[in-house]
Structure formats: C-alpha cells, structure tokens
Amino acid sequence: MRKLHSEVAEPVGLAVSKLFYQFGLWAVLLALLKAVVTERQKTNDLAQLSDRMLKDIGASVDEDHLRPRKFSLWDIRF
C-alpha cells in the first residue's frame, strides 16, 4: 500500500440493530452466548496429547503405563 488507507466502520449499536432486524432478538442472543462459551473453551488441555508429544514440549509424563521393553536378539551388538 503506497498511501495510508482508513476504513470507516459503522457504530456497534447500528450494526447490532441491523442484526436484530434481520435475524431477530433470540438468534442474536444465542449467537452471542455461543461465542462466549466457545471463547471460554479455548484452554490448553495436555491430557489429549500423546506421551511422545508431552516429552517434546517438556511436560511431565507418567511412564508407569508404558509396556516394559522386551529383550530382542536384534539388540545384541558385537
């Protein structure tokens, strides 16, 4: 952009009144409620990550549930 461009946005009250007129009060309130709930759910939940990913980011890993390593003849090196 070579020149400074300014955008003129309509006031929030006018935008909300247009939404009320087009969709109705309950639809707008329901959409607002969904937006608030969705915003609250955006937290980092480490419980859904695998152990390998937890090790990569440096988080603590419970290694008790891992299977013990079995001895294999392929592990013998001369």
C-alpha atoms as a printed R data frame, in Angstrom:
   type eleno elety resid chain resno       x       y      z
1  ATOM     1    CA   MET     A     1   0.000   0.000  0.000
2  ATOM     2    CA   ARG     A     2   1.502   3.259 -1.059
3  ATOM     3    CA   LYS     A     3  -0.908   5.562  0.698
4  ATOM     4    CA   LEU     A     4  -2.481   5.375  4.094
5  ATOM     5    CA   HIS     A     5  -5.999   3.987  3.852
6  ATOM     6    CA   SER     A     6  -8.563   4.470  6.536
7  ATOM     7    CA   GLU     A     7 -11.615   2.340  6.994
8  ATOM     8    CA   VAL     A     8 -14.855   3.753  8.236
9  ATOM     9    CA   ALA     A     9 -16.763   1.246 10.322
10 ATOM    10    CA   GLU     A    10 -20.322   1.695 11.380
11 ATOM    11    CA   PRO     A    11 -21.010   2.150 15.081
12 ATOM    12    CA   VAL     A    12 -21.583  -1.028 17.105
13 ATOM    13    CA   GLY     A    13 -25.121  -0.004 18.058
14 ATOM    14    CA   LEU     A    14 -26.111   0.382 14.417
15 ATOM    15    CA   ALA     A    15 -24.600  -2.992 13.498
16 ATOM    16    CA   VAL     A    16 -26.405  -4.732 16.367
17 ATOM    17    CA   SER     A    17 -29.712  -3.115 15.458
18 ATOM    18    CA   LYS     A    18 -29.303  -4.345 11.879
19 ATOM    19    CA   LEU     A    19 -28.689  -7.874 13.179
20 ATOM    20    CA   PHE     A    20 -31.798  -7.656 15.394
21 ATOM    21    CA   TYR     A    21 -33.870  -6.503 12.446
22 ATOM    22    CA   GLN     A    22 -32.525  -9.196 10.098
23 ATOM    23    CA   PHE     A    23 -32.365 -12.246 12.395
24 ATOM    24    CA   GLY     A    24 -34.361 -11.425 15.499
25 ATOM    25    CA   LEU     A    25 -33.526 -10.950 19.136
26 ATOM    26    CA   TRP     A    26 -33.240 -14.608 20.152
27 ATOM    27    CA   ALA     A    27 -30.984 -15.592 17.259
28 ATOM    28    CA   VAL     A    28 -28.578 -12.747 18.034
29 ATOM    29    CA   LEU     A    29 -28.559 -13.542 21.758
30 ATOM    30    CA   LEU     A    30 -27.984 -17.251 21.038
31 ATOM    31    CA   ALA     A    31 -25.065 -16.419 18.727
32 ATOM    32    CA   LEU     A    32 -23.583 -14.172 21.416
33 ATOM    33    CA   LEU     A    33 -23.933 -16.927 24.005
34 ATOM    34    CA   LYS     A    34 -22.248 -19.457 21.685
35 ATOM    35    CA   ALA     A    35 -19.384 -17.035 21.098
36 ATOM    36    CA   VAL     A    36 -18.872 -16.558 24.839
37 ATOM    37    CA   VAL     A    37 -18.920 -20.316 25.548
38 ATOM    38    CA   THR     A    38 -16.559 -21.062 22.665
39 ATOM    39    CA   GLU     A    39 -14.131 -18.396 23.864
40 ATOM    40    CA   ARG     A    40 -14.078 -19.890 27.359
41 ATOM    41    CA   GLN     A    41 -13.262 -23.369 25.983
42 ATOM    42    CA   LYS     A    42 -10.024 -22.224 24.372
43 ATOM    43    CA   THR     A    43  -7.671 -23.587 27.007
44 ATOM    44    CA   ASN     A    44  -4.628 -25.764 26.595
45 ATOM    45    CA   ASP     A    45  -5.516 -29.299 27.629
46 ATOM    46    CA   LEU     A    46  -2.452 -31.515 27.842
47 ATOM    47    CA   ALA     A    47  -4.482 -34.623 28.621
48 ATOM    48    CA   GLN     A    48  -5.216 -35.189 24.939
49 ATOM    49    CA   LEU     A    49  -1.565 -35.199 23.860
50 ATOM    50    CA   SER     A    50   0.430 -38.392 23.467
51 ATOM    51    CA   ASP     A    51   3.385 -39.176 25.740
52 ATOM    52    CA   ARG     A    52   5.828 -38.506 22.937
53 ATOM    53    CA   MET     A    53   4.416 -35.042 22.349
54 ATOM    54    CA   LEU     A    54   4.460 -34.319 26.085
55 ATOM    55    CA   LYS     A    55   8.164 -35.241 26.192
56 ATOM    56    CA   ASP     A    56   8.828 -32.984 23.197
57 ATOM    57    CA   ILE     A    57   7.362 -29.931 24.908
58 ATOM    58    CA   GLY     A    58   8.971 -30.722 28.251
59 ATOM    59    CA   ALA     A    59   5.838 -31.596 30.226
60 ATOM    60    CA   SER     A    60   5.816 -34.335 32.836
61 ATOM    61    CA   VAL     A    61   4.952 -37.803 31.583
62 ATOM    62    CA   ASP     A    62   3.604 -40.741 33.576
63 ATOM    63    CA   GLU     A    63   5.678 -43.636 32.287
64 ATOM    64    CA   ASP     A    64   4.028 -46.226 34.541
65 ATOM    65    CA   HIS     A    65   1.512 -47.264 31.935
66 ATOM    66    CA   LEU     A    66   4.120 -47.942 29.265
67 ATOM    67    CA   ARG     A    67   4.887 -51.559 28.464
68 ATOM    68    CA   PRO     A    68   8.226 -52.844 29.690
69 ATOM    69    CA   ARG     A    69  10.769 -53.255 26.961
70 ATOM    70    CA   LYS     A    70  11.184 -56.846 25.824
71 ATOM    71    CA   PHE     A    71  14.581 -58.296 25.107
72 ATOM    72    CA   SER     A    72  15.182 -58.910 21.448
73 ATOM    73    CA   LEU     A    73  18.018 -60.713 19.736
74 ATOM    74    CA   TRP     A    74  18.331 -57.759 17.407
75 ATOM    75    CA   ASP     A    75  19.541 -55.678 20.375
76 ATOM    76    CA   ILE     A    76  22.765 -57.701 20.680
77 ATOM    77    CA   ARG     A    77  25.715 -55.857 19.161
78 ATOM    78    CA   PHE     A    78  29.235 -57.149 18.713
